Amino acid sequence: MNSGASLRLSFLFMLEPVLDLKGKKIFFASDFHLGAPDHASSLEREKRIVKWLQSIREEAHSIYLLGDIFDFWFEYKYTIPKGFVRLQGKLAELTDEGIPVVFFTGNHDMWMFDYFPTNFGIPVYREPKALSVGNHLLLIGHGDGLGPGDHTYKFLKKFFDSKICQWLFARIHPNLGIGIASYWSRKSRISNLQREEKFQGEQGEFLWTYCNEIERQQHHDFYIFGHRHLPLELKIGDTSSYINLGEWVRYNSYAVYDGRKVDLKTFNG
């Protein structure tokens, strides 16, 4: 890549820099998949997530939620999916206390619009972004549609992300629209608890391949993504690391950046 293209890449990916953590930490989590596979287990998971958020509030400089927080989400003009009030209430508490929370959409909740920015002051991003903290540069995002292969999904993502698709779905009554989406959700891999996610080896991990491609264009110290549903820590070259956050149906895993390194952890509360 030439220098001009590299500069464009940096500009498109950059978030507001964090100049000083002030002794605190940045927390990352993804793939809560609230709503799946059924109400009872989702509610139990939501309560566990709220306990985790409560446990980190004293240490948290900021919190980044990297997609698929909901197994389905669509914002009609006056309607949002029923439930998840405990999580929303806790996020409101955190942002009211001045703790920044940032959302990245995933493939399950890409239809987030202005509800979270308007009601909670939580910005919503749809593509990977670079976060500069001190001397480190972190590339963060959900991870769907990145790397080689999966051309069918990449085509469908462009369609689902289009204004015409969103307009058409908004014309469907919420009872029917959310009902259809809930049926699709039950077919998803996170809902199939018998399907175990397995490490494919570095060459078989599409996000590891993507991170290596980006690293050849521009150096980042840490690459943090979700989507894969498997907690992973892999090297990118000699000086960078790729961290996948796993998910909260089986692993309750998350990552913490303390200004020096990123640690992958499990919540046992």
C-alpha positions as CSV (number, residue, x, y, z in Angstrom):
1,M,0.0,0.0,0.0
2,N,1.3,3.5,-0.9
3,S,1.7,6.2,1.7
4,G,-1.4,8.1,0.6
5,A,-3.6,5.0,1.0
6,S,-2.1,4.3,4.4
7,L,-3.0,7.8,5.5
8,R,-6.5,7.3,4.3
9,L,-6.7,4.1,6.3
10,S,-5.6,5.8,9.4
11,F,-8.0,8.7,9.0
12,L,-11.0,6.4,8.4
13,F,-10.2,4.2,11.3
14,M,-9.3,6.7,14.0
15,L,-11.3,7.3,17.2
16,E,-10.8,10.2,19.6
17,P,-7.4,9.5,21.3
18,V,-7.1,8.7,25.0
19,L,-4.3,10.8,26.4
20,D,-4.3,9.5,30.0
21,L,-6.0,6.6,31.7
22,K,-5.4,8.2,35.1
23,G,-4.6,4.8,36.7
24,K,-7.8,3.2,35.3
25,K,-8.4,0.6,32.7
26,I,-10.3,0.1,29.4
27,F,-12.7,-2.9,29.3
28,F,-13.8,-4.8,26.1
29,A,-16.6,-7.3,25.7
30,S,-18.8,-8.7,22.9
31,D,-21.3,-11.3,21.9
32,F,-23.7,-11.2,24.9
33,H,-26.4,-12.4,22.4
34,L,-29.2,-11.3,24.7
35,G,-32.4,-12.9,23.7
36,A,-30.9,-16.3,22.7
37,P,-31.5,-19.1,23.0
38,D,-34.6,-18.5,25.2
39,H,-35.9,-15.9,27.6
40,A,-34.9,-17.7,30.9
41,S,-31.2,-18.3,30.0
42,S,-31.0,-14.8,28.4
43,L,-32.3,-13.2,31.6
44,E,-29.9,-15.1,33.7
45,R,-27.0,-14.0,31.4
46,E,-28.2,-10.4,31.4
47,K,-28.1,-10.4,35.3
48,R,-24.6,-11.8,35.2
49,I,-23.5,-9.1,32.7
50,V,-24.9,-6.4,34.9
51,K,-23.0,-7.9,37.9
52,W,-19.8,-7.7,35.8
53,L,-20.5,-4.1,34.8
54,Q,-21.0,-3.3,38.5
55,S,-17.8,-5.0,39.4
56,I,-15.6,-3.0,37.0
57,R,-17.2,0.4,37.5
58,E,-14.5,1.7,40.0
59,E,-11.7,0.6,37.7
60,A,-13.2,1.5,34.3
61,H,-11.9,4.4,32.4
62,S,-14.2,3.4,29.5
63,I,-16.1,0.3,28.2
64,Y,-16.2,-0.9,24.6
65,L,-19.0,-3.3,23.6
66,L,-17.9,-4.8,20.4
67,G,-21.1,-6.1,18.8
68,D,-23.8,-8.8,19.0
69,I,-24.8,-7.5,22.4
70,F,-28.3,-8.4,21.3
71,D,-29.2,-11.5,19.3
72,F,-31.5,-9.3,17.4
73,W,-32.1,-5.5,17.4
74,F,-34.2,-3.2,15.3
75,E,-35.3,0.3,16.1
76,Y,-38.7,1.2,14.7
77,K,-39.6,4.9,15.0
78,Y,-41.4,4.4,18.3
79,T,-40.5,0.8,19.2
80,I,-37.5,-1.3,20.3
81,P,-37.3,-5.0,21.1
82,K,-38.9,-5.9,24.4
83,G,-36.7,-6.6,27.4
84,F,-33.0,-6.0,28.3
85,V,-34.0,-3.2,30.7
86,R,-31.5,-4.3,33.3
87,L,-28.6,-3.8,30.9
88,Q,-30.0,-0.5,29.6
89,G,-30.5,0.7,33.2
90,K,-26.9,-0.2,34.2
91,L,-25.5,1.5,31.0
92,A,-27.5,4.6,31.9
93,E,-26.0,4.6,35.4
94,L,-22.4,4.2,34.0
95,T,-22.8,7.0,31.5
96,D,-24.5,9.3,34.0
97,E,-21.5,8.8,36.2
98,G,-19.2,9.9,33.4
99,I,-17.9,6.5,32.3
100,P,-17.8,6.5,28.5
101,V,-19.5,3.5,26.9
102,V,-19.0,2.8,23.2
103,F,-21.0,0.4,21.0
104,F,-19.9,-1.4,17.8
105,T,-22.6,-3.1,15.9
106,G,-22.3,-6.8,15.0
107,N,-24.0,-9.0,12.4
108,H,-26.9,-9.6,14.9
109,D,-27.5,-6.0,16.0
110,M,-26.5,-4.0,12.9
111,W,-29.9,-2.2,12.9
112,M,-29.0,0.1,15.8
113,F,-29.6,3.7,14.9
114,D,-30.1,6.6,17.3
115,Y,-31.7,5.1,20.4
116,F,-28.5,4.5,22.4
117,P,-26.8,7.8,21.3
118,T,-29.9,9.8,22.2
119,N,-30.9,8.1,25.4
120,F,-27.6,7.1,26.9
121,G,-25.0,9.2,25.1
122,I,-23.4,6.0,23.7
123,P,-22.0,6.4,20.2
124,V,-22.6,3.5,17.8
125,Y,-20.0,2.5,15.2
126,R,-20.4,0.1,12.3
127,E,-16.8,-0.5,11.1
128,P,-13.4,-1.2,12.9
129,K,-11.8,1.9,14.4
130,A,-8.3,2.6,15.7
131,L,-8.0,3.8,19.3
132,S,-4.8,5.6,20.3
133,V,-4.0,5.3,24.0
134,G,-0.6,6.7,25.1
135,N,2.0,5.1,23.0
136,H,-0.2,2.2,21.9
137,L,-2.6,1.9,18.9
138,L,-5.5,-0.6,19.2
139,L,-7.7,-1.7,16.3
140,I,-11.1,-2.7,17.6
141,G,-14.4,-3.8,16.0
142,H,-16.9,-6.7,15.9
143,G,-15.1,-8.7,13.1
144,D,-17.9,-9.9,10.8
145,G,-17.2,-9.7,7.1
146,L,-13.5,-9.2,7.5
147,G,-10.7,-11.2,6.1
148,P,-10.8,-13.8,3.2
149,G,-13.8,-15.8,2.0
150,D,-17.5,-15.7,3.2
151,H,-18.5,-13.9,0.1
152,T,-22.2,-14.7,0.5
153,Y,-22.4,-13.1,3.9
154,K,-20.4,-10.1,2.7
155,F,-23.0,-9.6,0.0
156,L,-25.9,-10.0,2.4
157,K,-24.3,-7.6,4.9
158,K,-24.2,-4.9,2.2
159,F,-27.9,-5.5,1.5
160,F,-29.0,-5.6,5.2
161,D,-27.0,-2.5,5.8
162,S,-28.7,-0.6,3.0
163,K,-31.3,2.1,3.5
164,I,-33.8,0.3,1.2
165,C,-33.6,-2.9,3.3
166,Q,-34.0,-1.0,6.6
167,W,-36.9,1.0,5.1
168,L,-38.7,-2.2,3.9
169,F,-38.2,-4.0,7.3
170,A,-39.6,-0.9,9.1
171,R,-42.8,-1.3,7.1
172,I,-43.4,-4.7,8.8
173,H,-45.4,-4.6,12.0
174,P,-43.1,-5.1,15.0
175,N,-45.0,-8.2,16.2
176,L,-44.3,-9.9,12.8
177,G,-40.9,-8.4,12.2
178,I,-39.4,-9.2,15.6
179,G,-41.1,-12.6,15.4
180,I,-39.4,-13.4,12.1
181,A,-36.1,-12.2,13.5
182,S,-36.5,-14.3,16.6
183,Y,-37.1,-17.4,14.5
184,W,-33.9,-16.7,12.5
185,S,-32.1,-16.1,15.8
186,R,-33.0,-19.6,17.0
187,K,-31.2,-21.0,13.9
188,S,-27.9,-19.1,14.7
189,R,-24.8,-20.8,15.9
190,I,-24.8,-19.2,19.3
191,S,-28.3,-20.7,19.9
192,N,-27.0,-24.2,19.0
193,L,-25.4,-25.1,22.3
194,Q,-24.3,-28.5,20.9
195,R,-22.1,-26.8,18.3
196,E,-18.7,-26.3,19.8
197,E,-16.4,-23.5,18.5
198,K,-13.0,-24.9,17.7
199,F,-9.6,-23.2,17.0
200,Q,-8.9,-23.6,13.3
201,G,-5.1,-23.0,13.6
202,E,-3.7,-19.6,12.8
203,Q,-4.0,-20.0,9.0
204,G,-7.7,-21.0,9.4
205,E,-8.6,-18.0,11.6
206,F,-10.0,-15.4,9.2
207,L,-9.6,-12.5,11.6
208,W,-6.0,-13.4,12.3
209,T,-5.4,-13.3,8.6
210,Y,-7.2,-9.9,8.4
211,C,-5.0,-8.5,11.2
212,N,-1.9,-9.6,9.5
213,E,-3.0,-7.8,6.3
214,I,-3.7,-4.6,8.2
215,E,-0.4,-4.9,10.1
216,R,1.5,-5.0,6.8
217,Q,-0.2,-1.7,5.9
218,Q,0.0,0.0,9.3
219,H,1.3,-1.1,12.7
220,H,-1.2,-1.6,15.6
221,D,-0.1,-2.9,19.0
222,F,-3.3,-4.8,19.7
223,Y,-6.2,-6.1,17.6
224,I,-9.3,-6.7,19.6
225,F,-12.4,-8.3,18.0
226,G,-15.5,-10.4,18.8
227,H,-17.7,-12.4,16.5
228,R,-15.5,-15.6,16.6
229,H,-17.2,-16.8,19.8
230,L,-13.8,-18.3,21.0
231,P,-11.4,-16.6,23.4
232,L,-8.1,-16.3,21.6
233,E,-4.7,-14.6,22.0
234,L,-2.5,-14.9,19.0
235,K,0.7,-13.1,17.9
236,I,0.7,-10.8,14.9
237,G,4.3,-10.6,13.8
238,D,6.8,-9.9,16.5
239,T,5.3,-6.9,18.2
240,S,1.5,-7.2,17.9
241,S,-1.3,-9.4,19.3
242,Y,-4.8,-10.4,18.2
243,I,-7.3,-10.9,20.9
244,N,-10.7,-12.4,20.3
245,L,-13.2,-11.7,23.1
246,G,-15.2,-15.0,23.0
247,E,-18.8,-14.8,24.2
248,W,-21.0,-14.9,27.3
249,V,-23.1,-18.0,26.7
250,R,-20.3,-20.3,27.6
251,Y,-17.2,-18.3,28.5
252,N,-18.1,-15.0,30.2
253,S,-14.8,-13.6,28.7
254,Y,-13.7,-10.1,28.3
255,A,-10.4,-8.1,27.9
256,V,-8.8,-5.4,29.9
257,Y,-6.2,-2.9,28.8
258,D,-4.2,-1.2,31.6
259,G,-2.0,1.1,29.5
260,R,0.8,-1.6,29.1
261,K,-0.9,-4.8,27.9
262,V,-4.2,-6.4,27.1
263,D,-5.3,-9.4,29.3
264,L,-8.1,-11.8,28.4
265,K,-10.1,-12.6,31.5
266,T,-13.2,-14.6,32.7
267,F,-15.9,-13.2,34.9
268,N,-16.8,-15.7,37.6
269,G,-19.2,-13.6,39.7
